[in-house]
Amino acid sequence: MLLLKDVVKTYKGFTLRVESLEIPDRHYVVVLGPSGSGKTTLLRIIAGLERPDRGSVILDGRDITNLPVWERDVGIVFQSYALYPHLTVFDNIAMPLKNKKLPKSEIKRRVEEIAAVLNIADQLHKYPNQLSGGQQQRVAIARALVKEPKVLLLDEPLSNLDARLRLEVRGFLKELQRRLGATVLHVTHDQEEAMALGDLLVVINNGRIEQVGPPDELYARPKSLFVFQFLGLSNLVPAKLLGLDGEFSVGFRPEDVALGEGDHKAKVLRVEYLGPYKLYELDFNGVRIKARAPPAAAFEEGDVVPFRVDVKKIIRFG
């Protein structure tokens, strides 16, 4: 298990504070937050690329806070992949093992083994500029995994890929993690990516952890307004608009709105056809809300439509 305890890091006026964070073994954990939230700083502290001002980083009961990168037993894949252009795929992957001065036979065995797992065994003789973006990424992952680290750190690993390849690699990463039983810490700003991959999500904002838990728990039962609005589409309206007493706001998701029935009425401002469903933007007494409906829904811009909200899904804020 990886444990961060009372970690503080201040950098150019920004402070990251982590009172306690546990990363369980053999879990795919995604750190999710907007740009500048501190998620990459957190990853760099775990990797040993940054030293915390105070606090501890513990890996399997061993304090690694002040250890150099090469003694931490972690692997890291950078957003840029950081492959050596003058080295073959084989030599790129073998680099950590050569640095450990392992026997050539052992290096060959382990490189070929991890290359087979990542489906790049037929690319070992090539150079990085002869590979596709997806293949380059697999080489970077192979290089991180070949030394058999206790934790694999992924820094925005899908951000350089096009939309179609992102989906393909996303599935591959999850399958790989399960097959190897690896502990993975994946940093991203992409909510959909985080929800799809994570066994656990760590939502971070302004240098502080907002909530940790399974994706479905954070989506359905967010502990803060930030988590609610950052994970997926959301609606926030004054409680009184829904006939509730009190000076507070209520949140609900577009899929919790049923159009064409109910006591409330709203005007259709915009309709987006998204294949499996239509997304409606509505004016509800001066407040804009979103609703999902089947593709066959026939409401058009300008229509005034009745709707209801599933009261069991309403979340109170304030």
C-alpha positions as CSV (number, residue, x, y, z in Angstrom):
1,M,0.0,0.0,0.0
2,L,1.1,3.6,-0.8
3,L,0.4,6.1,2.0
4,L,0.8,9.9,2.0
5,K,0.6,11.4,5.5
6,D,0.5,15.1,6.3
7,V,2.2,16.1,3.1
8,V,2.6,19.8,2.4
9,K,4.3,21.4,-0.7
10,T,4.4,25.1,-1.4
11,Y,5.5,26.3,-4.8
12,K,5.2,29.8,-6.3
13,G,2.4,30.8,-3.9
14,F,0.4,27.5,-4.4
15,T,0.2,25.0,-1.6
16,L,-0.7,21.3,-1.8
17,R,-2.0,19.7,1.4
18,V,-2.7,16.0,1.8
19,E,-3.6,15.0,5.3
20,S,-4.0,11.3,4.5
21,L,-4.2,9.4,1.3
22,E,-4.1,5.6,1.0
23,I,-3.6,3.9,-2.4
24,P,-4.5,0.2,-2.0
25,D,-2.5,-2.6,-3.7
26,R,-3.7,-3.8,-7.0
27,H,-6.1,-0.9,-7.6
28,Y,-6.4,1.5,-10.5
29,V,-6.6,4.9,-8.7
30,V,-7.3,8.1,-10.7
31,V,-6.4,11.5,-9.4
32,L,-8.8,13.9,-11.0
33,G,-8.8,17.7,-10.9
34,P,-8.7,20.8,-13.1
35,S,-5.5,22.4,-14.4
36,G,-3.4,23.8,-11.5
37,S,-5.2,21.8,-8.8
38,G,-2.1,20.1,-7.6
39,K,-2.6,16.6,-9.1
40,T,0.7,16.5,-11.0
41,T,2.6,17.9,-8.0
42,L,1.2,15.0,-6.0
43,L,2.4,12.5,-8.6
44,R,5.9,14.1,-8.7
45,I,6.2,13.9,-4.9
46,I,5.4,10.2,-5.0
47,A,7.9,9.7,-7.9
48,G,10.6,11.6,-6.0
49,L,10.8,14.4,-8.6
50,E,9.7,16.8,-5.9
51,R,10.4,16.8,-2.2
52,P,7.5,17.8,0.2
53,D,8.2,20.6,2.6
54,R,6.9,18.2,5.3
55,G,5.1,15.0,5.6
56,S,5.8,11.4,4.6
57,V,5.4,9.1,1.6
58,I,5.3,5.4,2.8
59,L,5.4,2.5,0.4
60,D,4.7,-1.0,1.8
61,G,5.7,0.3,5.3
62,R,8.9,1.8,4.1
63,D,9.5,5.6,4.3
64,I,10.6,6.7,0.8
65,T,10.1,10.4,1.3
66,N,13.8,11.3,0.9
67,L,14.9,8.5,-1.4
68,P,16.0,9.3,-4.9
69,V,13.9,8.4,-7.9
70,W,15.8,5.3,-8.8
71,E,15.5,3.8,-5.3
72,R,11.7,4.2,-4.9
73,D,10.4,1.1,-6.7
74,V,8.0,3.1,-8.8
75,G,7.6,3.4,-12.5
76,I,6.4,6.6,-14.3
77,V,5.1,7.3,-17.7
78,F,5.3,11.0,-18.7
79,Q,2.7,12.8,-20.8
80,S,5.4,13.3,-23.5
81,Y,6.5,9.6,-23.2
82,A,10.1,10.8,-23.0
83,L,11.5,8.1,-25.3
84,Y,15.1,8.2,-26.5
85,P,14.9,8.9,-30.3
86,H,18.4,7.5,-31.0
87,L,17.6,4.1,-29.3
88,T,15.6,1.2,-30.6
89,V,12.4,0.2,-28.9
90,F,14.3,-2.7,-27.3
91,D,17.0,-0.4,-25.9
92,N,14.4,2.1,-24.7
93,I,12.6,-0.5,-22.7
94,A,15.8,-2.1,-21.4
95,M,17.2,1.2,-20.1
96,P,16.1,0.8,-16.4
97,L,17.5,-2.8,-16.4
98,K,20.8,-1.7,-17.9
99,N,21.1,1.0,-15.2
100,K,20.7,-1.8,-12.6
101,K,23.5,-3.7,-14.5
102,L,21.5,-6.9,-14.8
103,P,22.9,-9.7,-16.9
104,K,22.2,-9.4,-20.7
105,S,20.2,-12.6,-20.7
106,E,18.0,-11.4,-17.9
107,I,17.5,-8.1,-19.7
108,K,16.6,-9.8,-22.9
109,R,14.1,-12.1,-21.2
110,R,12.3,-9.3,-19.3
111,V,12.2,-7.0,-22.3
112,E,10.7,-9.6,-24.6
113,E,8.3,-10.7,-21.9
114,I,6.8,-7.2,-21.3
115,A,6.8,-6.4,-25.0
116,A,4.7,-9.5,-25.6
117,V,2.3,-8.4,-22.9
118,L,1.9,-5.0,-24.5
119,N,1.7,-6.4,-28.0
120,I,4.8,-4.6,-29.3
121,A,7.1,-7.7,-29.6
122,D,7.3,-7.1,-33.4
123,Q,8.4,-3.5,-32.9
124,L,11.5,-4.0,-30.8
125,H,13.9,-3.4,-33.7
126,K,12.3,-0.1,-34.7
127,Y,13.0,3.5,-33.5
128,P,10.4,5.8,-31.8
129,N,9.8,7.9,-35.0
130,Q,8.8,4.8,-36.8
131,L,5.9,4.1,-34.4
132,S,2.4,5.4,-34.1
133,G,1.4,7.5,-31.0
134,G,-0.3,4.5,-29.5
135,Q,2.8,2.3,-30.0
136,Q,5.1,4.9,-28.5
137,Q,2.9,5.0,-25.5
138,R,3.1,1.3,-25.1
139,V,6.9,1.5,-25.3
140,A,6.8,4.1,-22.5
141,I,4.6,1.9,-20.4
142,A,6.8,-1.2,-21.1
143,R,9.9,0.8,-20.0
144,A,8.1,1.7,-16.7
145,L,6.9,-1.8,-16.1
146,V,9.9,-3.8,-17.0
147,K,11.6,-3.1,-13.7
148,E,8.5,-4.6,-12.0
149,P,7.7,-1.5,-9.8
150,K,5.3,-1.7,-6.9
151,V,3.4,1.4,-8.2
152,L,3.0,2.6,-11.8
153,L,2.5,6.4,-12.1
154,L,0.7,7.7,-15.3
155,D,0.8,11.5,-16.0
156,E,-2.0,12.4,-18.3
157,P,-1.3,9.3,-20.5
158,L,-4.1,9.8,-23.0
159,S,-3.9,13.5,-23.6
160,N,-1.7,13.3,-26.7
161,L,-4.0,10.8,-28.5
162,D,-7.0,11.4,-30.8
163,A,-10.5,10.6,-29.5
164,R,-10.7,7.2,-31.1
165,L,-7.3,6.1,-30.0
166,R,-8.0,7.4,-26.5
167,L,-10.9,4.9,-26.2
168,E,-8.8,2.1,-27.4
169,V,-5.9,2.8,-25.1
170,R,-8.2,3.4,-22.2
171,G,-9.6,-0.1,-22.4
172,F,-6.1,-1.5,-22.9
173,L,-4.8,0.2,-19.7
174,K,-7.6,-1.2,-17.6
175,E,-7.1,-4.7,-19.1
176,L,-3.4,-4.5,-18.5
177,Q,-3.7,-3.4,-14.9
178,R,-6.1,-6.3,-14.2
179,R,-3.9,-8.9,-15.9
180,L,-0.8,-7.8,-14.1
181,G,-2.5,-7.1,-10.7
182,A,-0.6,-3.8,-10.8
183,T,-1.1,-0.8,-8.5
184,V,-1.7,2.2,-10.8
185,L,-1.9,5.9,-10.0
186,H,-3.2,7.8,-13.0
187,V,-3.5,11.6,-13.2
188,T,-6.0,13.3,-15.5
189,H,-8.3,16.3,-15.9
190,D,-10.7,14.3,-18.0
191,Q,-13.8,13.3,-16.0
192,E,-15.0,10.6,-18.4
193,E,-11.6,9.0,-18.5
194,A,-11.4,9.0,-14.7
195,M,-14.9,7.5,-14.3
196,A,-14.2,4.7,-16.9
197,L,-10.8,3.7,-15.5
198,G,-10.8,4.2,-11.8
199,D,-11.5,1.7,-9.1
200,L,-11.1,4.7,-6.9
201,L,-11.2,8.4,-7.7
202,V,-9.2,11.1,-5.8
203,V,-10.8,14.4,-6.6
204,I,-8.5,17.3,-5.9
205,N,-9.1,21.1,-6.2
206,N,-6.9,24.1,-5.1
207,G,-4.4,21.8,-3.5
208,R,-6.8,19.9,-1.3
209,I,-8.4,16.5,-1.7
210,E,-12.2,17.0,-2.0
211,Q,-13.3,13.3,-1.9
212,V,-12.0,9.8,-2.4
213,G,-14.1,6.8,-3.3
214,P,-15.5,4.6,-6.1
215,P,-16.7,6.5,-9.2
216,D,-20.4,5.6,-8.7
217,E,-20.3,6.8,-5.1
218,L,-18.7,10.2,-6.0
219,Y,-21.1,10.7,-8.9
220,A,-24.3,9.8,-6.9
221,R,-23.2,11.1,-3.4
222,P,-20.8,13.9,-3.8
223,K,-19.7,15.5,-0.5
224,S,-19.1,19.0,-2.0
225,L,-20.6,21.2,-4.7
226,F,-17.2,21.1,-6.5
227,V,-17.3,17.3,-6.8
228,F,-20.9,17.4,-8.0
229,Q,-20.3,19.9,-10.7
230,F,-16.9,18.6,-11.8
231,L,-18.1,15.0,-12.3
232,G,-20.3,14.9,-15.4
233,L,-23.2,17.3,-16.3
234,S,-25.1,18.8,-13.4
235,N,-28.0,21.1,-12.6
236,L,-28.2,23.4,-9.6
237,V,-31.4,25.3,-8.7
238,P,-32.9,27.1,-5.7
239,A,-34.9,24.6,-3.7
240,K,-38.0,26.8,-3.8
241,L,-38.2,26.4,-7.6
242,L,-39.0,22.8,-7.0
243,G,-41.5,23.5,-4.3
244,L,-39.2,22.7,-1.4
245,D,-39.0,24.9,1.7
246,G,-35.7,26.4,2.8
247,E,-32.9,28.7,1.7
248,F,-30.7,26.2,0.0
249,S,-29.9,24.8,-3.5
250,V,-30.6,21.4,-4.9
251,G,-28.5,19.5,-7.4
252,F,-29.6,16.8,-9.9
253,R,-28.3,15.2,-13.1
254,P,-29.8,15.6,-16.6
255,E,-30.8,11.9,-16.5
256,D,-32.8,12.6,-13.4
257,V,-35.2,14.8,-15.4
258,A,-38.2,13.3,-17.1
259,L,-39.6,15.4,-19.9
260,G,-43.2,15.4,-21.0
261,E,-44.6,14.8,-17.5
262,G,-44.8,16.5,-14.1
263,D,-45.9,19.7,-12.5
264,H,-43.0,22.0,-13.6
265,K,-42.6,23.7,-17.0
266,A,-39.6,24.9,-18.9
267,K,-38.8,26.3,-22.3
268,V,-36.6,24.4,-24.7
269,L,-33.5,26.6,-25.6
270,R,-31.4,24.1,-27.4
271,V,-31.3,20.5,-28.5
272,E,-28.2,18.4,-29.1
273,Y,-28.5,15.0,-30.8
274,L,-25.8,12.8,-29.3
275,G,-26.6,9.4,-30.8
276,P,-27.9,7.3,-27.9
277,Y,-29.8,10.3,-26.4
278,K,-30.8,13.9,-26.9
279,L,-29.5,16.6,-24.5
280,Y,-32.0,19.4,-23.9
281,E,-31.1,22.8,-22.4
282,L,-34.1,24.4,-20.8
283,D,-35.1,27.7,-19.2
284,F,-36.8,27.0,-15.9
285,N,-37.9,30.3,-14.4
286,G,-34.7,32.0,-15.4
287,V,-32.4,29.1,-14.4
288,R,-30.9,27.0,-17.1
289,I,-31.1,23.2,-16.6
290,K,-30.1,20.2,-18.8
291,A,-32.2,17.1,-19.4
292,R,-31.5,13.8,-21.2
293,A,-34.2,12.2,-23.3
294,P,-34.4,9.3,-25.8
295,P,-33.4,10.0,-29.4
296,A,-37.1,9.8,-30.5
297,A,-38.1,12.7,-28.2
298,A,-39.8,15.3,-30.4
299,F,-39.5,18.5,-28.3
300,E,-38.1,21.4,-30.3
301,E,-36.5,24.8,-29.6
302,G,-39.2,27.1,-28.3
303,D,-41.5,24.4,-27.0
304,V,-42.7,24.7,-23.4
305,V,-42.6,21.3,-21.9
306,P,-43.7,19.8,-18.6
307,F,-41.1,17.9,-16.5
308,R,-40.4,16.4,-13.2
309,V,-37.2,15.6,-11.2
310,D,-36.7,12.3,-9.5
311,V,-36.8,13.4,-5.8
312,K,-34.8,10.4,-4.7
313,K,-31.8,11.7,-6.7
314,I,-31.9,15.3,-5.5
315,I,-28.7,16.4,-3.6
316,R,-28.9,19.3,-1.1
317,F,-26.2,22.0,-1.0
318,G,-26.0,24.8,1.5
